[in-house]
């Protein structure tokens, strides 16, 4: 189940369960990496975010920030001490996702910059804030139940107690008084910002991970910030997260930043390890090879499986194993990219249904689904894509629309344990416990190893017993 959600917004929520944090806000670990006199990278310990601070003649610039206002405030203090300045002029969001933009409010005097679609999407996230807090309140009860079952003196109990503290902090940070602060200055394609002694060249990468992803190039420092597009530890590269992808645009931007006259020396992703330009070049080649190979196969009239067989993952990507990724996960990642790229060359049923629901509601989506099924040979029906579409609605608080998509996926793939698991999760979020239980039980029938469903059932049935 988790692998199919890797590109969905809720992946961050799933990962928080395994992260251990200190108790007090002022003890939250933040590592400071100084790349030059003018560039700092602050690495925080919750999601492994890289928050970049830039000291220019025209003020301090912060690129991204923690999704937790408390951590963003802590980072602000560190930046002030490191640079011995307090003149925050700009905050830049590489995309609209919560873990990069919900700390904007810690810099009230700064002008916030982002892609033109960020304000609307962040406005929509106001509903997601409510869903998120509800999710973590439910999670808090689950954690307390697990704590009651654990040996009080065990390492497991210690970890659960720390996880409870983090969950309580998440609820506190995003409850009363929390305000999402969107960009005030936006652009559609490219923007250059003159900072006196530095230049910021900003590129819209194209629809990819979030639909609002931008690169920020600082030529005087040889630095490129890439947001969440390219990661290779804990996560795998996240460039194929949206149903509708701008792959030619990706290639155009990658050529511009990698092959231009300004030499790159360091790549700063949105999370975890810093990259070399050579590694980014490796993934540029991967995207180019997949796109050109699938286009050629499609022009020859080949089907997806025949096309995919032509494009195995090259051995040079074996380094991902050293970064903690299993062979199965790497294979699934590559397969997912093939499917996502292929769906740009044929009509994706999931994308068309998602668009219909977005424009006209659930009834319009159901009508579109029936229409597409009647001409099934013309469209690409993919379980992963329907699942992603469902989570796109669930993550934005549109629970009924998510349920409708997940039901479609069950109709298409009735023997998949994962589709029942996803529908059960949506019912649980809605509070329909009986239906959640039914679908988790069906998921377990199809996959006895689905521990997630087993854990969820324990808590759902306990909730029923209390009544």
Helices and strands as residue ranges (DSSP letters): G 3-5, H 11-16, G 25-27, E 30-34, E 39-44, E 50-56, E 59-63, H 69-83, E 88-92, H 98-101, G 104-106, E 111-115, H 118-149, H 155-173, E 185-187, E 190-194, E 199-204, E 214-218, E 223-227, H 247-259, E 266-269, H 277-299, H 304-309, G 315-318, H 319-322, H 327-342, E 347-348, H 349-360, H 362-373, G 376-378, E 379-380, H 383-395, H 399-412, H 417-430, H 433-446, H 451-466
